[in-house]
Amino acid sequence: MAQQALKNRRITIDKWQDTYKLLPNLLDDNASWQDENGVGVMYETYGEEEAFVNAIDSHYVWTYDGDYVMNGRHFINRIGYFISSIPWKDEDNWCIKVSSR
């Protein structure tokens, strides 16, 4: 079987949020990274929140490292996780630059 090449994708952070529809953090009312309605959408990288994220299909998980948001669950330099309502595709390799928020 031929291996399909990853497609490096570029998108603005706002377009990413509009496209993938981030879900609110269901475990912390004061979660970091608020959406346009002021609802926290980032999950922590430890404890109950990490366990919750780890139970989600990785195609709905995104990792924030302080500079970029990347599709999937990553462990190096991670600051937080997001869960989207729209999955990313296997052939996509998202690395979204986060400007100062």
FENWO-V824201 format. One record per helix or strand. SS is the DSSP state (@ for helix, = for strand). FROM is the first residue (numbers start at 1). LEN is the number of residues. Records with the same first field share a line. If there is no record, write none. Layout:
BEGIN
SS = FROM-LEN + FROM-LEN
END
This chain:
BEGIN
= = 7-3 + 22-1 + 34-1 + 40-1 + 43-1 + 61-4 + 68-4 + 80-5 + 92-6
@ = 13-8 + 47-8 + 58-3
END
